[in-house]
Structures are given as structure tokens and as C-alpha cells.
């Protein structure tokens, strides 16, 4: 299979999938290395495809879900990450991403799309398994989350709970 045909098939798989697809699975399906898939995704993005990475794999960006989207500036230690995520999802909100402002590179953003305790646990498990640093390590714990809530009341409830726990940076 030629590279262009493989990229077309990758795009079709991502377009038709409701769930993220990991690079390793795509690599196995097309009998190429994971790095080839990473390159294919980069080329598809450069061609204008709205593909994003999540901790669970690649997805096509879908139309925005209904609700209220807000950015909250937070601060906490690595050990408090699970509690922060649980507070957000237990309030009925979704953590769409994490953003840090790096002094050299500017804004660095990572897609999260965490909307349940199970997804929060998966994120923490991967964090611990890979022995990776959180993006907020670059900014002494300060980071921004884009949050989606079903309505303004839910958003306001979340903000109050995060403030109570000292997770809102003020």
C-alpha cells in the first residue's frame, strides 16, 4: 500500500470512529511503525484535517457539544491531580484540555477530554506508568483547563468547589 492510500484510509477510520484510535493499533493494521503513523497524522493535519490527540489516541474533532465552555486557571501539585479531575467530573463537567504558558514556547496545550472518574483514573494511571511530568510542572503547578458544563449553574457550582479546595489560581 502506498503512503497516500494509507493516509486516506487512516482519515476514513478516524472519521468513522466514535472512539480514539491509538497509533500502535493503526501501525499494526497497516503493518508500519508507530512513527510512520505519527508522520502520517502530521501530514494529514498539515493538509487541513482537524485531527487531535488525546491520552487515548487520535480523533477527528467533531462539532462542539452543547453546553457552556469556560477556561479556569488552576494550581495544584501532581499529587492533587486526581482530586482536581474528580471534582470537575463529579460536578458534571468535562475537562477538554490543559494549557500552560511557557516562557520560551508560548502556549502549550494538551487535549484531555475527561468526563468521568474512569477516564480520570486512566489518565492518572498512564501518568504514573510513563513516569511523565504534567505540563503544569513547567509553570510551578499553574495551568488552565477548558471546561464544558451543561449550563451556567453547573459551571458556577464547579468554580465554587474548586475555590473551596484551593485549586483556582487567584
Protein Blocks (a to p, Z undefined) as FASTA:
>chain_A
ZZklmmmmmmmmmmmpcbdcdfklmmmmnopafklmmmmmmmmmmnopacdddfkbccdd
ddddedddddddddddfklmmmmmmmmmmnopacfbdcdddfklopadddfkpabfklmm
mmmmmmmmnopacfklmngopacdddddfbfklmmmmmmmmmmnopacZZ
